[in-house]
Amino acid sequence: MALRKTFITPEEYLKAERASETKHEYYDGEIFAMAGASENHILIVGNTFASLHSQLRKRPCKAYANDMRTRSVGKKFYAYPDIVIVCGTPQFEDKELDTLLNPTVIIEVLSPSTEKYDRGEKFWQYRKLDSLQEYVLISQDKTHIEYYVRRAGGWVLHDVIGLEAQFTLESIDCTLTLADVYEKVIFDAEEGSTP
């Protein structure tokens, strides 16, 4: 006998989420608990956020790490990017100011358990946001960053590899160097190099 799924409305999700001590993402009526992060994941998010935050000072952009929820078009999808940046006036779902509707840049640090989702369905949902100009995927087991830039004909992928490499997020005019992103990160000997 097949078990029937319980459908949760976006409104029910937000009410429960705002009262919860743990974070959950929402997709098409289902909620998913978010797992804890590894040391490398936490360091990479912190390093990247610190670099971008310092570059965005005194500019009309805001950077949020870990806890700013985003929503795609149609209320089918709510997620917590590792880092989200908005330029101009932030637009929020409601007066709670905890669900951003108009991100300019979204950054995810890849984890073994979420990599397929971050590259697939999550990116598909993010692409529905007209405001989104760049999507960044940072590996936590080697010095490798992939970033997608929205162009008139679609999304263009760029690869950045190695500690000496750097790249510029055009939409916010910020440069990230991989040496900064991976500062103090230690890789397994088989998987990557130690910065």
N, C-alpha and C positions, 0 to 999 in steps of 0.2 A: 504494500500500500504506500503510495507516494504522500509525502507530507506537503501540506499546502503552505506556501510562504505568506507571511503577514505583511501586508502593504502598509508602509508608514508614509503619511503625507509630509510634504516639506514643512508645513506648519507644526506638525507633531514632532518632527525631527528637531527643529530649532528650539522648541519649548524644552524638550528633553536635554538637548545639547547644552543649552544655557544653564541648566541646573546640574549638569554632570561634572564630576571631578576629573574625568578622563575625556579625551577627544575622540570623536568618531567622524568618519566621512560618510556621505550620503550619495547613493546612486540609484535613481529610478525606483524609489520606494523601499530600498534596503539600507541599513546602516552597518558600518564596518568599523570595529575598534582599531585604533592606531597603536601599533607596537612601539616599544621603546627603541631608542637609537643607540648605535655603537659609539665608542669613543671617537673613531675617525669621522663618523657622520657629524657628531657634535662639534668637533674641532673645525671641520670644513665649513659648516654653516656659520660658526662664529667668525672664522677668518674672513669669509666672503662678505658677511654682513658688515664687519668692521671696516673693510676696505671700501665698500660701496657707501656706507653711511658717512664716512669721512669725506668722500668725494661729493656727496650730495648736500653737504652743509651749505646753508645760505642759498639754496636753489629751490625751485617750486616742486620738489619731488620728496616723497616720503618712502622710507624702507621699513618693512615689517618682517620680523623673523618668527617663524613657527606658529604663532597663535592667531594670525589674521586669516579668517576663513574667506574663501572666494566662492562665488556662485556662477555657474554658467547660465546661458540663456534658457529660459523655460523652467527654472527651478527643479530640474531633474538631477542636478549634480552640485554638491557642496564639498569642498576640499580645503585642506590646510597646507598650502605650499611651504617649503622650507624657508624661502624668502620670496616676498612679493613687493614690487615697487610700483607706485603710482605717481604720475606727474600731473600737475594741475590739481583741480579740486576733486578729492575722493568722493565717489558716489557709493552710498551704503544702502543695503536693503531696507533698513528701518532705523528708528531712533536709537537702537542699541549700539550702532556704529561698530559692529563686529563681523559684518559680512560685506566684503568689498566687491563691487560690481564692475569696476573699470581698471583693472591692473594694466600696467604698461609692460612690465617684465615679470616673469615668473621663473624661479630657480628651484630645481629639485636636486637633492643629492641622492644618487641611486643606491638602493639597498638590494641585496639578493632577493628578498621577499617581495619587493615592489617594482623592480626594474621593468618588467614586462608591462605592468600597468602604467607606469610613468611614461613609457615610450608609446603606449597604445591608446587605450580608452581615455586615460587622463588627458593626454595631449589632444586627443580628438575633441574632448569637451572644452578644454582651454581655447582651442582654435576658434570656437564659436563666438568668443569675446572679441568684438570689433576693436576694442582698445588695446588688446595684447599685440605687441610689436616684436618681442623676443622671448624665446623659451630656452632655458639653459639646463643641461643635464650634466652633473658633475659626478665622475666616478669616485668611489671611496677606496678602491683597491689598486689603483694605478693613477699616474698623472695624466689624465685625459678628460677633456671637457668637450662636449658637443653643444653647439648652440644654433638655434634656428632663428632666422630673421624673416619677418613677413615682407614679401615683395608683391608687386602688382600681379604676378603670375602664380603666386603661391608661396610656400615656405621653402627657404634655402638653408641647407645644412652646412655648417662649418665645423671642422675638427681642429682641436688645439691639443698638442701633445708635447710633454716634456717640461721640466721645471723652468727652462729659460724662455718659454713661450709666454705670450701675452695676447690679449685681444680687447677690442673696444665694443661695448654695448652701445650701438649708435643711437638708439632711441633715448638714452639718458646721458650720453656722452661721458661714460665712465670706462676706465681701463682696468682690467683684472690681469694680474700676473699670476701664473701658476705657482711660482715660488711663494707668493703671499697666501694663495688659496690653500696650499698644502703645508704651510708652516707647522712644524711639530707633529705632523702626521707620520706614523710609522706603518709601513706596509709589511705584509708577510713576504719573506724572502722569495717565495715562488711566484708571487703575483705582481709585485711592482718593485720600485726602488724607493729607498728612504730619502726624503728631501733633506 
